[in-house]
């Protein structure tokens, strides 16, 4: 089963078209909201005079996201922004991804099903680096330990040069960590990593 996936977009917008860009972004949110699996979105400018816009939207699965991203409505919507969007950088994020980016500052509008802004929330800060390190270690230690126990009975494994054993270990464990272990650990520790403030 696919886990929820967040798309992070950094766009540079022509400052002469801020009003058009604002309406354009909200139109995109309204269109995406009609697609199954849409879990929400938000956008924030880096500053009052900034040309940089940070946008996030989230879908329940890769399949739901792909349906939206391949839709004719989204294609039409993107074409409408070509006149004032100067550049675009897109990242897909699950689990621990994206922590090492600088967090956006300012407020993110929260919208209802009609697209109306019902509240604004501060962009959450990234967890402290020591919490990131603890989280990674909590995932990596048991996985590495289990792999070591599993490979030790293999005939000739201990006779291989250490660089070959480390290479094989990292080749096997890196995708295990990224796709299964870290998303599970970050979900389990979510309240500790990003505690809610009053």
C-alpha positions in Angstrom: 0.0 0.0 0.0 1.4 3.4 -1.0 1.9 5.9 1.7 0.8 9.6 1.5 3.2 11.7 -0.6 3.9 15.5 -0.4 5.0 17.6 -3.4 7.1 20.6 -2.6 7.4 23.3 -5.2 9.6 26.4 -5.3 8.5 28.8 -8.0 9.9 32.2 -9.0 7.1 34.5 -10.0 7.2 37.8 -12.0 6.6 40.5 -9.3 4.5 42.5 -11.8 1.9 39.7 -11.8 1.4 39.0 -8.1 -2.4 39.3 -8.2 -2.6 37.0 -11.2 -0.2 34.5 -9.6 -2.3 34.5 -6.4 -5.5 33.7 -8.3 -3.7 31.1 -10.4 -2.4 29.3 -7.3 -5.8 29.2 -5.8 -7.3 27.9 -9.0 -4.8 25.0 -8.9 -5.8 24.2 -5.4 -9.5 24.2 -6.3 -8.9 21.9 -9.3 -6.7 19.4 -7.3 -9.3 19.4 -4.5 -11.8 17.6 -6.8 -9.5 14.6 -7.3 -9.7 11.5 -5.1 -6.9 11.2 -2.6 -6.2 15.0 -2.3 -5.3 15.6 1.4 -4.6 19.4 1.3 -2.3 22.1 0.2 -0.7 25.4 1.2 1.5 28.1 -0.2 3.6 30.9 1.2 5.8 33.7 -0.2 9.3 34.1 1.3 8.5 37.8 2.0 6.2 40.6 1.0 8.4 41.7 -1.9 9.8 38.3 -2.6 9.5 36.7 -6.0 9.9 33.2 -4.5 6.8 31.2 -3.7 6.8 27.9 -1.8 3.9 25.5 -2.4 2.9 22.2 -0.9 0.2 19.7 -1.8 -0.4 16.2 -0.5 -2.1 13.1 -1.9 -3.0 9.8 -0.2 -0.9 7.7 -2.6 1.4 7.8 -5.6 -1.4 6.6 -7.8 -3.7 9.4 -6.7 -0.9 11.9 -7.2 -0.2 10.6 -10.7 -3.9 10.8 -11.6 -3.8 14.5 -10.8 -0.5 15.2 -12.4 -1.5 13.6 -15.7 -4.9 15.2 -15.8 -6.0 17.6 -18.5 -7.1 20.1 -15.9 -3.6 20.3 -14.4 -2.1 20.6 -17.9 -4.4 23.5 -18.7 -3.7 25.1 -15.3 0.1 25.0 -15.8 -0.2 26.5 -19.2 -2.1 29.5 -17.7 0.9 30.2 -15.4 3.5 30.3 -18.2 3.3 34.0 -18.6 4.5 34.8 -15.1 6.2 31.8 -13.6 9.9 32.2 -14.4 11.3 29.0 -12.8 10.1 26.0 -11.0 11.8 23.3 -8.8 9.7 20.3 -7.7 10.5 17.7 -5.0 8.5 14.7 -3.8 8.7 14.0 -0.1 8.0 11.0 2.1 9.3 10.2 5.5 12.4 12.1 6.5 12.9 13.7 3.0 13.0 17.5 2.9 14.2 18.0 6.5 17.5 19.3 5.2 15.9 22.1 3.2 15.6 25.5 4.7 12.0 25.7 6.1 9.7 28.3 4.5 8.9 31.2 6.7 5.6 33.1 7.1 2.1 31.8 7.1 0.4 29.1 5.0 -3.3 29.6 4.1 -5.5 26.7 5.1 -8.4 26.3 2.7 -11.7 24.4 2.9 -13.3 22.3 0.1 -14.5 25.5 -1.7 -11.0 27.0 -1.7 -11.9 29.7 0.8 -9.2 30.5 3.3 -10.5 29.5 6.7 -7.3 30.1 8.8 -3.6 30.6 8.5 -0.9 28.5 10.1 2.8 29.1 10.6 5.1 27.0 8.4 6.5 24.2 10.7 10.2 24.4 11.4 12.4 21.5 10.6 13.2 19.2 13.6 16.6 20.0 15.3 19.5 18.2 13.8 20.1 16.1 16.9 16.5 14.7 16.6 17.2 13.9 13.0 20.4 12.1 14.0 18.6 10.1 16.7 15.8 9.2 14.3 18.2 7.9 11.7 20.2 6.0 14.3 17.1 4.4 15.7 16.3 3.1 12.2 19.8 2.2 11.1 21.1 0.3 14.2 18.6 -2.5 14.3 18.6 -3.0 10.6 22.4 -3.0 10.4 22.5 -5.4 13.4 20.0 -7.8 11.8 21.9 -7.7 8.5 25.2 -8.5 10.2 23.6 -11.5 11.9 22.1 -12.7 8.7 25.3 -12.4 6.7 27.7 -13.8 9.3 26.9 -17.5 8.6 27.4 -17.0 4.8 30.5 -19.1 3.8 33.4 -16.8 2.9 31.6 -13.6 3.9 34.2 -12.8 6.7 37.1 -13.5 4.2 36.0 -10.7 1.8 37.8 -7.4 2.0 36.1 -5.0 4.4 35.4 -2.5 1.6 33.5 -5.2 -0.3 31.4 -6.1 2.8 30.7 -2.4 3.5 29.8 -1.8 -0.2 27.4 -4.8 -0.2 25.9 -3.7 3.2 25.2 -0.2 2.1 23.8 -1.3 -1.3 21.3 -3.5 0.4 20.4 -1.3 3.4 20.1 2.1 1.8 16.9 1.4 -0.1 15.6 -0.6 2.9 16.1 2.5 5.1 14.8 5.1 2.6 11.7 3.2 1.5 10.6 1.3 4.5 12.4 1.9 7.8 12.7 5.7 7.9 9.1 6.4 6.9 8.0 4.0 9.6 10.3 5.5 12.3 9.4 9.1 11.4 5.7 8.2 11.6 6.2 6.5 15.0 8.2 9.5 16.3 6.1 12.2 14.6 4.9 13.8 17.9 8.4 13.9 19.3 9.9 15.3 16.1 7.3 18.0 15.7 5.5 18.6 19.0 2.4 20.7 18.8 2.6 24.0 20.5 -0.3 25.6 22.3 
